[in-house]
């Protein structure tokens, strides 16, 4: 589901496309998803009883953070007094987001040093006092973050048990060590965002499960797309909704790679509002190596390495004193109402592509003759600007000067003129595959289930081989918990990063595992 269109596809056992449909995204995003599900089932004429699984990629959680709406009243509990008091919890959060969450936080004694030594015993009495205050303030979700918990998470786990005893099973507790890595404030930010999204995720998933029931699909398993291009079970998604927040772009990258059989290259996904640039590495989206900001909050959990610009098919075009500007404002799903080719008054990039003669739109309401009065010089400048921005950002997402293949997907891709495909610098070829406009939904449908671990190990204590063994087992266990068939899970990526500034011959190990769905 994107801001302009919602796509749905049916794939058969051999992953061949049976039916694909594209509908306009509705202001009520849930209704739009349900419309797409009903339409693709009706038009495919597939027996509902033959459907084994349904995969959903949605921007519900991202929209909730950006709009500051429907978020759970969330408390942040930091374990690390007195070592971490210089910057208090939620200090770096935008003011309006803090207000939306209730601006509720606590700091208690405990936590560990970077080498695993305990800073102070966990203050369990203070946690119980905090829990009583949370109950009085109507807290609906809690995020727990202990200093250096990726090295030793025992204090976080004990705090979670105490909070559940005091608040009840109905108040979910997020542990930062299960989401992110070293970096207290970024890890805390990820945990708080996850905690505040639990209610949003539950509402979206429950409404979708109800729709599946109405469509005769209650027997099928529901999986949610996550940020790294893999899937997770509903139970896993309810625990870690933050992991769905960037699933849209990663689905497009996975879908593009699958459609052309590409393992390494660049994907350009042009939607109605934005154009996204991402890199494919070994068939999966390349992950960002730096902290990522979400809704004004710096986080360091796994996110794709992406560049996003406001230059989609519905981007608004303006011209003033001979200067052309494109976006970031977009007419979005109102393109068929406000676009000039449809009789509206807003000039968009799609209108320009139609006026230039290299694009067409399969919509009887679209009449390119209404664009006959457009200034040809303006059309030319806009086309040149679109090509320049695409070229510039392909170069930015690349990590070497070597020419790479580019896969162009997304319904808004018509704004790039085909005659420039062979003239883009640093690009070996531009591939626009069949079904390019459905790459996002296809990417969700063909995805495997994944698990990732990112931890710091002291090689002085357990040795390198044992550390790698433990990390691999943790990643495999994560994949199985997320819904993978244990017999199919394989390690797909391993990174070892020596941490020279830490004692004990410390190393940061990141392991990714993925496997087929368990039915």
Steps between C-alpha positions, in 0.01 A plus 500: 500500500644835392379855537356502147419141407435172673607191304398138541626190322426128503796266443475125452712224649780558247495875574351584161262795484133403482342845535609852591283803572567861594249711690503855628611531862217630716520757782408209729801282417346186646198532271733536201684179587173313544372627164817374329474159667136457398566615143799274435316198640194570285694564178741208543212258563728306729330263742550660844562154649808460279668810645779396739630840617430871477783754520433861598733794451357816653599851602262506799782526754704756306191717448413482869845628602505778240143611576539454882167321505366175650820452703491314831564694822858386556743508792878484457690320776877545482729283709827683556490741795718685578720435192250615234336808652678759283233464229166389639259267316294655216714818506584465131140427395302773319275689741175399329596131504589514869158652567325234291668225704430666836860609575532229768846372591702356788867427572597231751832364620660207319654422164838374383834630381616452142693187603199340672585596860201611706492876568260461791246243619158535339272712721192278497318710760531809279358303206197399707449864603524605135246233406254634759541850353455363146175335605376826648585686177325251275810370325413258217851387399852509646847522345794376710855603412805406707848639443706257287219244496623357164796374705291379795119519490432336837386823669256577217350151519463517878339845476252367242396218732441746784299737279281217373435388858399852602317618186358173369538312172288761320779760508771398251866555588764567233866422575752714314755215484260303279478778242820697464871508574760718673398864540285574805288789370440347156416161650268664751332692218438177306355331809265790579377520140437127499310519828275783386407316178373178658142628510510620138634165382240305695213705353629465143567127531167423667306689232690320226442160662130584513504585129674170425228322694231675297676394178517135607873522575489440874696177455792677328798628699560874507857632478624858525782647293796636693778749438767260380295353216382191687173402666394445858205329664212699646607425857852625424361813332286577804815489717719699260278725283792741446651235271223566245564871471711490180352188343365690197836580342651164589207317343560693178871414509430131559229496235725672246785257568263205460342625176836535323701233683750756630716446810696828498413842359284808561121524513315822418141484623289791378164523671238768500660720764865397538782340308709255701853387419631182661780253445460124455770293666480122465133534411408698815484873572831640624465605864591844626822514702409828673227619733168562324254773599132404518246769576775717646644221720850356441500121507754227428297186433514325162381726222562495125754738348271725299486839334154651468409808297165670440489433128228244434237477229268734687767756597383857446694699239547875541671756279602846614729743320619223270595273793333160529427327832367147544335389826536410777126574514290246311137456406545134600187289456315809368697493172194391303309798640759780511740409216459719192462203266192406701354849482651630825707813552821356648799430278673176600797303373258249344334782305844604373588144394170476313554839335852399392352198323705220656244384757146367497245430772243223482208706625206606281466818702854607410507726192851617396345743250416723796874563529540641150534855633800424722816698424736260318806662656352440846432136414860456385644660815286281728604183317866602527455570872342156559784325316762703690352411840481131413859500371628690804346265754600181321855629536444575870371153586790326324810407699745484207559661163437171321196497269208308651164377370196704601150356536224756452170411670194673637198640322653848493794375294334635185641844585851386393534512118611162355745666262732590792528143631821439307652841580506501882853531637624209710212279386568187296134451407152608607252215532127567513352153557153370428263575789734781613206689645426213742857441622411604855222244546699231320794567732277439801355180354832333412689600816659256739487521878807653661675547830790730587726524804736789578698448820833577666706200618814483710734261321717490810221320681361258240726512192419588140359163392261482794391863448419433134320179593284681756423788261399262220273303734336821622433615140356159404280500811377850408406382150315197636317715754398735218343210309771321300515125443801389715616252235539776238672772703844602376752763604500765225739761637766536774688813603775516763603844621789511754442766766854613572399749768343233720698266727467124489563470124141606431335447160165602362341213305203545267341188356199472270308179440203429275283205404179398327160548658387228737151386401 
